[in-house]
């Protein structure tokens, strides 16, 4: 079974800034999560941890990047 999350939002910034906000660990940790481990490559990690001391709970552990476009 595949778990796929799709979400569409409008963000008041340019496309490059929006891309960075979802793909750079430091930026993700500034607005979305307490700890981010993102490897920007196909098959790379996309793991977000809201409680880094309990990595198995309330996280996206095991998630991988399946593809991306950055124009």
Secondary structure by P-SEA (a helix, b strand, c coil): cbbbbbbbbbbcccaaaaaaaaccaaaaaacccccccccccccccbbbbcccccccccccccccccccccc
